[in-house]
Amino acid sequence: MHNEVPWRNNVVDEGFTADENTRTVTPNTKPGLGVTLNKDEVKKYSFEQQIPQRVFYQDDSVGDW
């Protein structure tokens, strides 16, 4: 979910670091959840409702993301 929109990193600073080479995450040391929102950036992007992704299987069951 971290790449769902190209502007995500402009809006959210999660405080952790991810090393793609070793596939490890170093936790943040900020208080609480350690997430900081850039409210000025948030104002630039309006909400867009996404269509739920549903899959209908042959046995009539539904897979809902």
N, C-alpha and C positions, 0 to 999 in steps of 0.2 A: 504494500500500500504506500510505500514511500515515494513512488514515482508516478502516482496516479494523475498528477497534473505537473506541467513543467515549472510552475511558479511556486511549488510547495516550499522549497528552501528559502524563498523570499519572505514567506509568511510565518513559518515555524522554525524555531531553534530548539532542537530536542536535547541538546547538551551532551549527547553521547558521541563517541567516535566509532566508526566501523572500518575495519581493515579488510578490504576485499581480497588481498593476497592470502591472509591467514584465515579469513572468514570468521573473525572474532569481533566482539563488540566490547568496548570499554565503557562501563556505566558512567553517567554524569555524577557530579558531586554537588549539584544544585539542590536546594531544599525542595520538598514536596515531590511532584512528579518530574521536576526539572525541565519543564517545557515552557518556553517563552514565545508569546505571540507578538508579532509586529503589527499593531493595530492600524497603523497608517497603510501598510500593504494590504491588509484584509479588506479595507474599504475599496480597493481597486478592483476587486473580483466579486461579481454578483453570484448569488446562489443559483445553481442549475440542477434541477431534479434529474436524477439518473433513472433510467428504466431498469427495473430489477432483472437480473439474469436468471431465467428459469429454463430448465431442461426437462422435457417430458420423455420418460422412458417407455419402453415397449410394454411394461407391466402396468402402465397407467400411473406410476408413481411420479413425483415431481422433485427435481433437484433445484433448490433455491439458494442462491449465493447470498 
